[in-house]
Amino acid sequence: MLNAVAFGVLSFAVILGAVMMMRTNNLLHGAYWLLEVAIASAGIIWFLGAEYVAVVQLLVYAGSVGVLLVFTLMVTMRTRGELVRPSDGSIVAFLGAAAFLALMTYAILFSPQLTQVAEVEYPSLQEFGVAMFSMEGWVLPFELVSLVLTVALIAAVWWTKDANPNRKKGGE
């Protein structure tokens, strides 16, 4: 019963965070809502029994990607007004999202494959770690993604280094 309540609360937190992320006009506030979604998603994954994946979710998305996003927004911000995006209130996007929700709801409720329970044998934590971090596994793509994120941050800092009109140059 406690797991069902926690799952419901975390599910509500993910949905609320996603909606608030899309509704806010401030990009920095949107990044904070994205962090909230990543943390609540890790909680859901934890209650589903995949503790290792939940910890990786916290470390990679909430810890690394989220903090990198917030840091990049703060470093590249020249004025406070640059973080505010215009709100167009697009009805087309809302209708598309509603249609997608209706389609997914129909597929989930009336799909015969979802009512069948499959017997799945999960790997142990040690087997998963070997598969994830061995040279034949996922270590190379993982490191490539970290390299791309680092290059993106360096490029953002380089791109905005001379764009601050309030910064004094030379001996002024």
Secondary structure as GFF3:
##gff-version 3
##sequence-region A 1 172
A	DSSP	alpha_helix	2	23	.	.	.	ID=ss1
A	DSSP	alpha_helix	27	47	.	.	.	ID=ss2
A	DSSP	alpha_helix	51	56	.	.	.	ID=ss3
A	DSSP	pi_helix	57	65	.	.	.	ID=ss4
A	DSSP	alpha_helix	66	76	.	.	.	ID=ss5
A	DSSP	three_ten_helix	80	83	.	.	.	ID=ss6
A	DSSP	alpha_helix	91	109	.	.	.	ID=ss7
A	DSSP	three_ten_helix	112	115	.	.	.	ID=ss8
A	DSSP	alpha_helix	125	133	.	.	.	ID=ss9
A	DSSP	alpha_helix	139	160	.	.	.	ID=ss10
###
